[in-house]
Amino acid sequence: MKNLNNEFVIQQQLNKKKIINDPVLGFINLQSEIIFDLIEHPVFQRLRRIKQLGLSYLVFPGANHSRFEHALGASHLMRQAISALRLKGHEITEAEAEAVTAAILLHDIGHAPFSHVLENTLVEISHEEISLLLMNRLNKHFGGKLDLAIQIFTNKYKKRFLHQLVSSQLDMDRLDYLNRDSFFTGVAEGTIGVERIIKMFNIWNDQLVVDEKGIYSIEKFLISRRLMYWQVYLHKTVVSAESLLINILKRAKELAIAGQQIYSTPALKIFLENKFSPVDFKRNTMVEGKTVLDWYSILDDNDISISIKEWQWHTDLVLSSLAKSLNNRKLFRTQLQTSPVTKITEGKILEIITREITGDSALSKYFLMTGEITNNAYNKHNGKILVLDKTGNIKDMQQASDMNLNALTKTIRKYFLCYPKELDIN
């Protein structure tokens, strides 16, 4: 009987070393128990229910992949990067390898539903801050096993290059999402040579660098990043859909705070009826029997989608109209321009909206969205990509490349204007 128990324990341990078949990267090996346990935790499983590209599926029907898949992919690339650096003689202990893999695995656990949209409406704290708060909670749950991972994540560990693998202009996050998003949207311009880039990684003076042989792969990476932002992430129809969702949630919150009856799931209801500051999250304030982080940890895309589906029949004209527009993909017309939308233009459009749609000037603002979008493929002022030549000298990517990268370092700014398509506006 004792031997049977021992075999069962051994089998349980072996079962934590899994192989996952990923459509983008192939077979992903889970190489440690803590990584398996983190993936199994409800806080991480929540990422299955948060789309990687938010509302982009309204433009690219295949873009239904989740942040769960992306996090697994990024952790797989991290193990490849560790192996490549070890082969070049750089010491990375198994504890460090496990910790940096955990750090990249958990980098997105604080993401709100529908990407960054919720950060603009229901909460006043960034997903990066929430990720760290949740990592600290998980660390307590796992008895301090994430101490080193958190040090790396917050860039407080002595080996700085490990943090750069998690967060930099050439991190595992970007390497995974470009290829993954390209695959699921069908936008071929986003495809990059990930394996080649990782094999070109090196360490110089405690910094992550790229061997000179990898310059062309990095050039392709930067160009792909720029194109994916314009073609996918900042596609004008995606901008229209996200702006519409923001206004839907703003209106729902306004009604809920005013005491009006509005259908919502229990998790969404908490965030509609309360205003939580960063301090509330850091103190982990108790609300209706759960902490604010507990409520946040069960909030996902489904809460938003189900509620918006019901809001189509709400008695409030604004909420029902906007909900129908998004649910049935009757999105607003989007105009892009190189200069800010003037107050005069806004005023004229608001007058038309009041006359033809709302009949109330106070409500017309919900049918007009303005703002700006920016694209900067390579930020030369924020953690440059460094190239190591054969003589051991270091150059910034912009200097090392024989290609003019000025267009990629320049921040391109465009201004948008969204309004109902039925309006006759010249």
N, C-alpha and C positions, 0 to 999 in steps of 0.2 A: 504493500500500500504506500509505503514511504517513497519507493522508487517511482510509482505512478504519479505521486504528488510532485516529485522533482521534475519528472518529464513534462507535467502540465505547466509548471512554472517556467521551465526552459522554453516550451512551446509558446507561452504567452510573450516571453521576451523576444523570441525570433519573429513573432507576428508583427512586432513594431518596426521591423525593417521591410518596408513595402516597396513595390515597384508600381508606378503610376504611368499610364500611357497617355501622353500629352500630344495633341494633334500638331502642335508647333515644334516642340523640342524632342519628341520621341519619348523614350522611356526615362522617367525621373526616379532615381533611387533615393529613398529616405534612409539616411545612414546613421541616425542616432535616435535614442528613445525620447529625449526631450523634444526633438522636432516633431516626432509622431504625436506625442502628448499635446503639444501646442496646436497642431492641426486638428486634433480631436476635440479641443475645447470649444464650447458654444460661442465664445467671443470671436474665434477665428472662423468657425462654420458660418457665422453671420455673413461673411464675405461672399458666400455662394449666392446670396440674395441681394447683392449690390452689383449692378452692371458696371463694367470697367469704363464704358464710354457713355454712361448716362443715357441721354435721349438720342444719341447718334443713330440708333437702330431705326428711327423714323426716316432717315436718309439712306443708311446702309443696312438693309434688312438682316444681314448676317452678323451684325455687331451686337450679339446678345451674350458675349462672353463676360465672365464675372471677375471681380477683384480676387476671388479665391484662386482661380486659374493663374492669374498674373503673379500672385504672391508665390505660388508653387514654382512657377517658371523662373522667377527672379532668384529663388533659393537654389534652384538647380544650377543656374549660371554662376552663382556664388561658389558652389563647390568646384565647378570647372575652373574658375579664376584662381582659387586656392591651389589646385593641382598644378596649374600653369606656373604660378609663382614659386611653388616648391621645387619644380623641375629646374628653375633657374637659380636655385641655391638659397632662396630666401626662407628664413625660418618662420613657420607659422605652426604653433602647437595645436594639438587636437582640441584643446579647450578653447583656443582662439578661433579655430575653424568652426567649431560648433556654435560659439557665441555670435560670430559675424553672420553665420547662416540664420540663426534665430532673429537677429536684428533686421535682416532684409525680409525675412518671412513675415515679420510683424509690422513692417513699416507702414502698411495701409489699414491696420485694424481700426483706426479712429475715423475712417472715411464715413461721411454722411451718405444717406441715400442719394441716388442720381448725381454722383460725383460731387462737385463743389456747390451745387445749387442750394442745398440746405444751409450751408455756411452763410449764405447771403440773406437768409430769411428767418429761420427758426432758432438758430444759435449764434452767439457772438464770440466764438472761439474757433481757431483753426483746427483742421483734422490732425495736423502734426502734433499739436499740444494734447489733443485727446488720445492719440496713439501712445504718447509717452505715459499719460495717466493710466491707460489700460495696461501697458507693459508693466508698470509698477504694481498694479493689482495682480497681474499674472505672476509676477515675481514672488509676491507674498504667498500666493496659492501654491507655487512650486518650491517653496522653501529656500528662496534666494538663488535658484539655479540660473536666473537671468541677470544677475549682477553684472557680469562682464558684458553681456549683450547690450545692456542699457548704457554702460560706460562707452561702448563703441558707438551706439546710436546717437548719443549726446556729444560725441567727439571729446570725451574726457579720458580716453585710454591712451597709454604712452605710444602705441603704434598708430600714428595718424592715418596711415594708408588704409587701414581697415575701415575707418569711417568713410574714406573716399570711395571704397567699394560699395558702400551703402548709400551715400549721398554726395554726389559731385556731378560734374558735367559729362562724366563717362562712367556712370554707376550701373549696377545690375538692374535697377529699376528701369532706366531708359533703354538699356539693351533688350530687355524682355518686351516692354510695352510697344516699342516701335515695330518689331517683327510680328508680335501677337495682333496688334491692332491692324496692321497691314493685311495679315492673313484673313481676319474675320470681316474686314470691310471690303476686301478685294482690291484695295488701292495698292498696286504693285510698287509704287514709288517709295513706300516705306520700308521695303525689304533691305536688310543690312547683313553684312557678313559677320555675324556674332562670333562664331568659332574662331575666325581669323583674328578679330579684334582681341579676344581674350588671350589667344596664344601670343599676341604681341605685348601683353602687359609686362611691366617690369617695375622694380622699386629703385628709386634714387633718392638718397637723403630723406628717407622716411616718407616719400611721396610716391603716389601712383603715377607712373609714366608709361609711354608707349614707345616701343622700339621703332627706330627709323623706318624699318621695313613695313610698318603698319600705317604709314601716312595716308596712302590712297584709301584704305579701308575707313580711316577716320574722316577723310573728306567726304566719302559716300555717306557715312553716318550723319554728318552735319547737314548735308544737302537733303537727305531723307527726312531728317527731323523738321527742317524748314517746310518741306513740301507737305508732310503729314499735318502740320499745324494749319496750313491754309486749306488743304483738301478735306480734312476730316475734323480735327478738334475745333477749328474756327470756321467751319463751313457755315455760310450765312443762314441756311435753313436750320442748322443745329442751334445757332445763336438765337434764332427766332423762337424755337421750341423751348430752350432753356429760359429765355426772358419771359415767355408765357407762363412757365411753371413757377417762376419766382413771383409773378404777380398773382397767380392763383393762391399760392401759400400766404402771401401778404394779406390778401383779402380774407382768406379763411381765418387767419390769426386775428385780424381786426374784428371780425364777427364774433369769434369765440371769446375774446377778451371783453367785448361789449355785452356778453351774456346770451347771445343768440344760440339756439339749438343748431348744432352742426354735426353731421355724422363723421365719426373718425374712429380708428382703432384705438385701443387704450394707450398704446405707446405714443402715437401721434397726438392724441388729445392732450397729453402732458405738455408737449412742446407748443401746442397751439394756445393753451390757456395760461402759460407761464412765460415769463421772460428770464432766461437764465444767462447770467454773466459768466466770464471766465472764473471768477471767484467761486461761484456756485459749483462749477465743475471741480475745481481744485479742492474745495471743502467737501465735495461729494454730498451735497445737500439732500436730505430726505424729503420725498414728495409722495404722498399717498401710499406709504408702505414700502417704497423702494427708493434707493438712492438715484440721483440724476444719471450717474454712469450706468446703473442697472437698466434704467429706462432707455438710455441711448443705445445700450448694447443689444436691445431687442428691436430697435427701429431699423427698418430696411425699406427697399424699393416697394415691397408689397403693401406696406402701410400707406404709402403715398398713392400708389396706383388704385388700390381698392377704394380709397376715400374719394379720389377725383372722379372715379366712375359713378359714385353715388351723388356727388355734388352737381352732376349734370341736371338734376331735377330739384335743386334747392330753390327756394322762393326768392333768394337774392339774385337779381338780374346779372350783376357783375360775375359772381361766383359761378352761376350756372352757365353763362355764355362762354366764359373762359375755359371752364371744365369741358364743355362740349367741343370747343375748338381743339383742345389738346387731345382729348380722347378719340376724336374722329379724324385727327390729323388735318384739320382745317386751320393751318398755321397762318400767322400774319405775314404780310409782305415785308421783306427786308431790303432796305437800301443801304449800300455801303458807300462811304465818301471819305475823302482825305482831310476834311476839315470838320470841326465840331458842329453839331446841329445847333442852329441859333435859336434863341428864345422866341424870335419872331416866327420862325418856321413851326416850332412846337405850338405856339399860341394859335396859329391858323389851323393846324391839324386838330387840336383840341376843340376848337369851335365846330369843326365839321363833325367830329365824334359826338359832341353834345347834341348837335342838331339831328343827326341821322341814327344814333344808336342809344345813347343813355338818357337824353332829356334832362340831365343833371350834370352841370359842369364839375361838381365835386367828385363825380364817379368816372369822369372821362379819362383821368390819368391812368387808370388800369388798362386802357386800350391803346396806350402809346408807350413804347419802350425805347429809350435811347441809351447810348453808352459807347464804350470804346473797346477794341480788341487789339492786342499787340502780339508780335511774333519776333522772337530773338533767338535764332538757332544756336548761337555761340556767344556767351557773355565773357568778353576778354577781361572784365574787371572782377569776375567772381569765380575764383578757383580755376585757373587756366588749365587746358589740356597740354601737358608737357611732353616733348618728344626727345628721346635719348638717342644721340647719334653714335656711330661706331667708335668715335674717339672718346666717348664718355662725357661729351658736352650736352647741355640741356638747352632746348629752345622752346619758345611758345609755339603752339600749333600754327598760329598765323604767320610766324616767321619761317618755320620749317617747311611749310607748304609752298610749292611753286605756283599754286593757284591763288587768285585774288579772293580772299575770304572776307573782304570788307562788307560785301552784301549780306553775309551771314552774321556778322557782328553788329550790324546796324539794327536798331529796334524799329520795326515797321509798325506804324500805328494807323488804324482805320476806325472810323466812327460809324455806328449803325443807327438805323431808325426803323422801328417795326410798328405796323399798324394794320388793321383789318383790310383784307384784300378787296372787300366790296366798296371801300371808300374811293371816290374819284379824286385822287390827289396827283397833281402834276409836279 
